Amino acid sequence: MTFAHRKNIRVAIIDNAIEPSIYHPVEHWGKFLDAPFASFRAPDGRFPALKGEFTHFILTGSEASIVEREPWVDGEVAFVQDVAARGFPLLGSCYGHQLIALALGEADRVRRCAQPEVGWYPIQIVEKSGLLGEKGVAFAFCSHFDEAVGLGSEYRVLASTPRCPIQAFELAGRPVWGIQFHPEIDIADARRFLKALVERGLPTAPVFAGALRTAPRDSGLIRRIVRHFLGDGGGK
């Protein structure tokens, strides 16, 4: 029996996808979760009640911009604040990473990137942690035009790249983590995602097409990340 089942863990995935026909974050995370889970679409204003059914919470990425926020984001900000205040383990990826920085800080903790990162990048792990392991370099898929910045001293930065100094963080003394990259999107799914975006003919299509021409590399960090996240205990 797995650790997740022994601890009666149940995960709520907060799905921030705008176009589910192109981007499938629940499917991506579901491949690696060794625990029961259910999903809730934030753009539709759906969030789980915090009454004991769920023990762990994941905030997915999104095609939306954290800088140019739609009205539905206000509800998710309040939800994240409530989850964190109650001490539940909370993990945000890409948009979810930025959302944690916004919800638990100020609006100036998120901004547009000077240069977007789309494709497979070497992630420099700058601090040893349970989430990412030893210091060193790991490869993962990235796709973001916004980033988290200026986090306070209560945040410990775990990883970075030259274009994005805060690639991962943990909140000191609390089970809260953010990862800017997408360890949950494997190479095959990443290529499908990029091709779909190119076919849409968006103004950013050349960025996605350029990423498709690069050599994909994935170090498989997702397994360690999920193991550490689920191993942190249940909610309060």
C-alpha positions as CSV (number, residue, x, y, z in Angstrom):
1,M,0.0,0.0,0.0
2,T,1.3,3.5,-0.9
3,F,2.0,6.3,1.5
4,A,-0.8,8.3,-0.1
5,H,-3.4,5.5,0.7
6,R,-2.0,4.9,4.2
7,K,-2.5,8.6,5.0
8,N,-6.0,8.8,3.4
9,I,-4.8,11.6,1.2
10,R,-7.3,13.2,-1.3
11,V,-6.1,15.9,-3.7
12,A,-8.1,18.8,-5.1
13,I,-6.8,20.0,-8.5
14,I,-7.8,23.6,-9.2
15,D,-7.9,23.7,-13.0
16,N,-7.0,27.1,-14.4
17,A,-7.1,26.1,-18.1
18,I,-9.0,28.5,-20.4
19,E,-9.3,26.2,-23.4
20,P,-9.5,22.6,-22.2
21,S,-9.4,21.4,-25.8
22,I,-5.8,22.6,-26.0
23,Y,-4.5,22.5,-22.5
24,H,-5.2,19.5,-20.2
25,P,-3.6,20.2,-16.8
26,V,-5.7,17.8,-14.8
27,E,-4.7,14.9,-17.2
28,H,-1.1,15.9,-16.9
29,W,-1.1,15.9,-13.1
30,G,-3.3,12.8,-12.9
31,K,-0.6,10.7,-14.5
32,F,1.6,11.1,-11.5
33,L,-0.7,11.4,-8.5
34,D,-0.6,8.3,-6.4
35,A,-3.7,9.4,-4.5
36,P,-7.4,9.9,-5.3
37,F,-8.2,13.3,-6.7
38,A,-11.0,15.5,-8.1
39,S,-10.8,18.7,-10.2
40,F,-12.5,22.0,-10.0
41,R,-12.5,24.7,-12.7
42,A,-11.5,28.1,-11.4
43,P,-12.6,30.1,-14.5
44,D,-16.1,28.7,-13.8
45,G,-15.9,29.8,-10.2
46,R,-15.8,26.2,-8.8
47,F,-13.8,25.5,-5.7
48,P,-14.0,22.7,-3.2
49,A,-15.3,23.3,0.3
50,L,-12.6,23.1,2.9
51,K,-14.5,20.8,5.2
52,G,-12.2,17.8,5.4
53,E,-12.9,16.0,2.1
54,F,-9.6,17.1,0.6
55,T,-6.2,17.2,2.2
56,H,-3.9,18.6,-0.5
57,F,-4.4,21.3,-3.2
58,I,-2.7,21.8,-6.5
59,L,-3.1,25.0,-8.6
60,T,-2.5,24.4,-12.3
61,G,-1.1,26.5,-15.0
62,S,-3.2,28.6,-17.3
63,E,-3.2,30.3,-20.7
64,A,-4.4,33.4,-18.8
65,S,-2.1,36.2,-17.7
66,I,-1.7,36.8,-14.0
67,V,-1.0,40.5,-14.8
68,E,-4.1,41.1,-16.9
69,R,-6.5,39.4,-14.5
70,E,-10.1,38.5,-15.3
71,P,-12.7,38.9,-12.6
72,W,-12.8,35.1,-11.8
73,V,-9.2,35.4,-10.4
74,D,-10.5,37.3,-7.4
75,G,-12.4,34.2,-6.2
76,E,-9.3,32.0,-6.6
77,V,-7.1,34.5,-4.7
78,A,-9.5,34.3,-1.8
79,F,-9.6,30.5,-2.0
80,V,-5.8,30.3,-1.9
81,Q,-5.6,32.6,1.1
82,D,-8.1,30.4,2.9
83,V,-6.3,27.2,2.0
84,A,-2.9,28.6,3.2
85,A,-4.4,30.0,6.4
86,R,-5.8,26.6,7.3
87,G,-2.4,24.9,6.8
88,F,-3.3,22.6,4.0
89,P,-0.4,21.5,1.7
90,L,-0.5,23.7,-1.4
91,L,1.4,23.4,-4.6
92,G,1.2,25.8,-7.6
93,S,2.7,25.3,-11.0
94,C,3.3,28.1,-13.5
95,Y,0.2,30.3,-13.2
96,G,-0.5,28.6,-9.9
97,H,3.0,29.5,-8.7
98,Q,2.4,33.1,-9.6
99,L,-1.1,33.0,-8.1
100,I,0.4,32.0,-4.7
101,A,2.8,34.9,-4.8
102,L,-0.1,37.3,-5.6
103,A,-2.6,35.8,-3.1
104,L,-0.1,35.7,-0.2
105,G,1.7,38.9,-1.1
106,E,0.9,42.0,-3.1
107,A,0.1,42.8,-6.7
108,D,3.7,43.9,-7.4
109,R,4.9,40.4,-6.8
110,V,3.9,39.3,-10.3
111,R,4.9,40.9,-13.7
112,R,5.4,40.2,-17.3
113,C,8.7,38.5,-18.1
114,A,11.4,40.5,-19.8
115,Q,11.8,37.4,-22.0
116,P,9.3,34.5,-22.1
117,E,10.5,30.9,-21.6
118,V,8.9,28.4,-23.9
119,G,10.6,25.0,-24.4
120,W,12.9,22.8,-22.4
121,Y,15.3,24.6,-20.1
122,P,18.0,23.8,-17.7
123,I,16.7,24.6,-14.2
124,Q,19.4,25.5,-11.7
125,I,18.5,24.1,-8.3
126,V,20.1,26.6,-6.0
127,E,19.0,25.3,-2.6
128,K,18.8,21.7,-1.4
129,S,15.2,20.8,-0.5
130,G,12.8,17.9,-0.2
131,L,10.8,19.2,-3.2
132,L,13.7,19.3,-5.8
133,G,16.5,17.5,-4.1
134,E,20.2,18.3,-4.2
135,K,21.7,21.5,-5.8
136,G,22.5,21.0,-9.5
137,V,20.8,21.3,-12.9
138,A,17.6,19.5,-14.0
139,F,15.7,19.9,-17.3
140,A,12.0,20.6,-17.5
141,F,9.4,22.1,-19.9
142,C,8.6,25.8,-19.5
143,S,5.8,27.9,-21.0
144,H,5.3,31.3,-19.4
145,F,5.1,35.0,-20.2
146,D,4.7,36.2,-16.6
147,E,6.7,35.6,-13.5
148,A,6.8,36.0,-9.7
149,V,9.3,38.6,-8.3
150,G,10.3,40.4,-5.2
151,L,9.2,37.7,-2.7
152,G,9.7,38.5,1.0
153,S,12.2,36.9,3.4
154,E,9.6,34.3,4.4
155,Y,10.1,32.7,1.0
156,R,13.0,30.4,0.2
157,V,14.0,30.4,-3.5
158,L,14.8,26.8,-4.5
159,A,15.6,27.2,-8.3
160,S,16.2,29.7,-11.0
161,T,17.2,30.3,-14.6
162,P,18.9,33.3,-16.1
163,R,15.6,34.6,-17.5
164,C,13.5,33.8,-14.4
165,P,15.3,34.1,-11.0
166,I,12.4,32.5,-9.1
167,Q,11.7,29.2,-10.8
168,A,10.6,27.5,-7.5
169,F,10.0,28.5,-3.9
170,E,8.8,27.3,-0.6
171,L,7.2,29.3,2.2
172,A,9.2,29.0,5.4
173,G,7.6,26.8,8.0
174,R,4.5,26.1,5.9
175,P,3.6,23.4,3.4
176,V,3.4,25.8,0.5
177,W,5.4,25.5,-2.7
178,G,5.5,27.2,-6.1
179,I,7.2,25.9,-9.3
180,Q,7.3,28.1,-12.4
181,F,8.2,25.3,-14.8
182,H,6.0,22.4,-15.8
183,P,7.5,19.1,-14.5
184,E,4.0,17.5,-14.9
185,I,4.0,18.0,-18.8
186,D,6.0,15.2,-20.3
187,I,7.8,15.6,-23.7
188,A,5.0,14.1,-25.8
189,D,2.3,16.2,-24.2
190,A,4.5,19.3,-24.4
191,R,5.0,18.8,-28.1
192,R,1.2,18.3,-28.7
193,F,0.5,21.5,-26.7
194,L,3.0,23.5,-28.7
195,K,1.7,22.3,-32.0
196,A,-1.9,23.1,-31.0
197,L,-0.8,26.7,-30.1
198,V,1.0,27.1,-33.4
199,E,-2.0,25.9,-35.3
200,R,-4.2,28.5,-33.6
201,G,-2.2,31.3,-35.4
202,L,-1.8,33.4,-32.3
203,P,0.6,36.4,-32.4
204,T,2.9,34.4,-30.1
205,A,2.9,31.4,-32.6
206,P,6.5,32.0,-33.6
207,V,7.6,31.6,-30.0
208,F,5.9,28.2,-29.8
209,A,7.2,27.2,-33.2
210,G,10.7,28.0,-32.1
211,A,10.3,25.8,-29.0
212,L,9.3,22.9,-31.2
213,R,12.6,23.2,-33.1
214,T,14.6,22.7,-29.9
215,A,15.8,19.4,-28.5
216,P,13.5,18.3,-25.6
217,R,15.0,17.2,-22.3
218,D,13.1,16.2,-19.2
219,S,14.8,15.1,-16.0
220,G,11.7,13.6,-14.5
221,L,11.5,16.0,-11.5
222,I,7.7,15.4,-11.3
223,R,8.1,12.1,-9.4
224,R,10.1,13.7,-6.6
225,I,7.9,16.7,-6.4
226,V,4.7,14.7,-6.1
227,R,6.3,12.3,-3.5
228,H,7.4,15.2,-1.4
229,F,4.1,17.1,-1.7
230,L,2.0,14.1,-0.8
231,G,4.3,13.1,2.0
232,D,3.8,16.3,3.9
233,G,0.7,15.2,5.7
234,G,-2.9,16.1,5.6
235,G,-4.8,19.3,5.9
236,K,-5.9,21.0,9.1
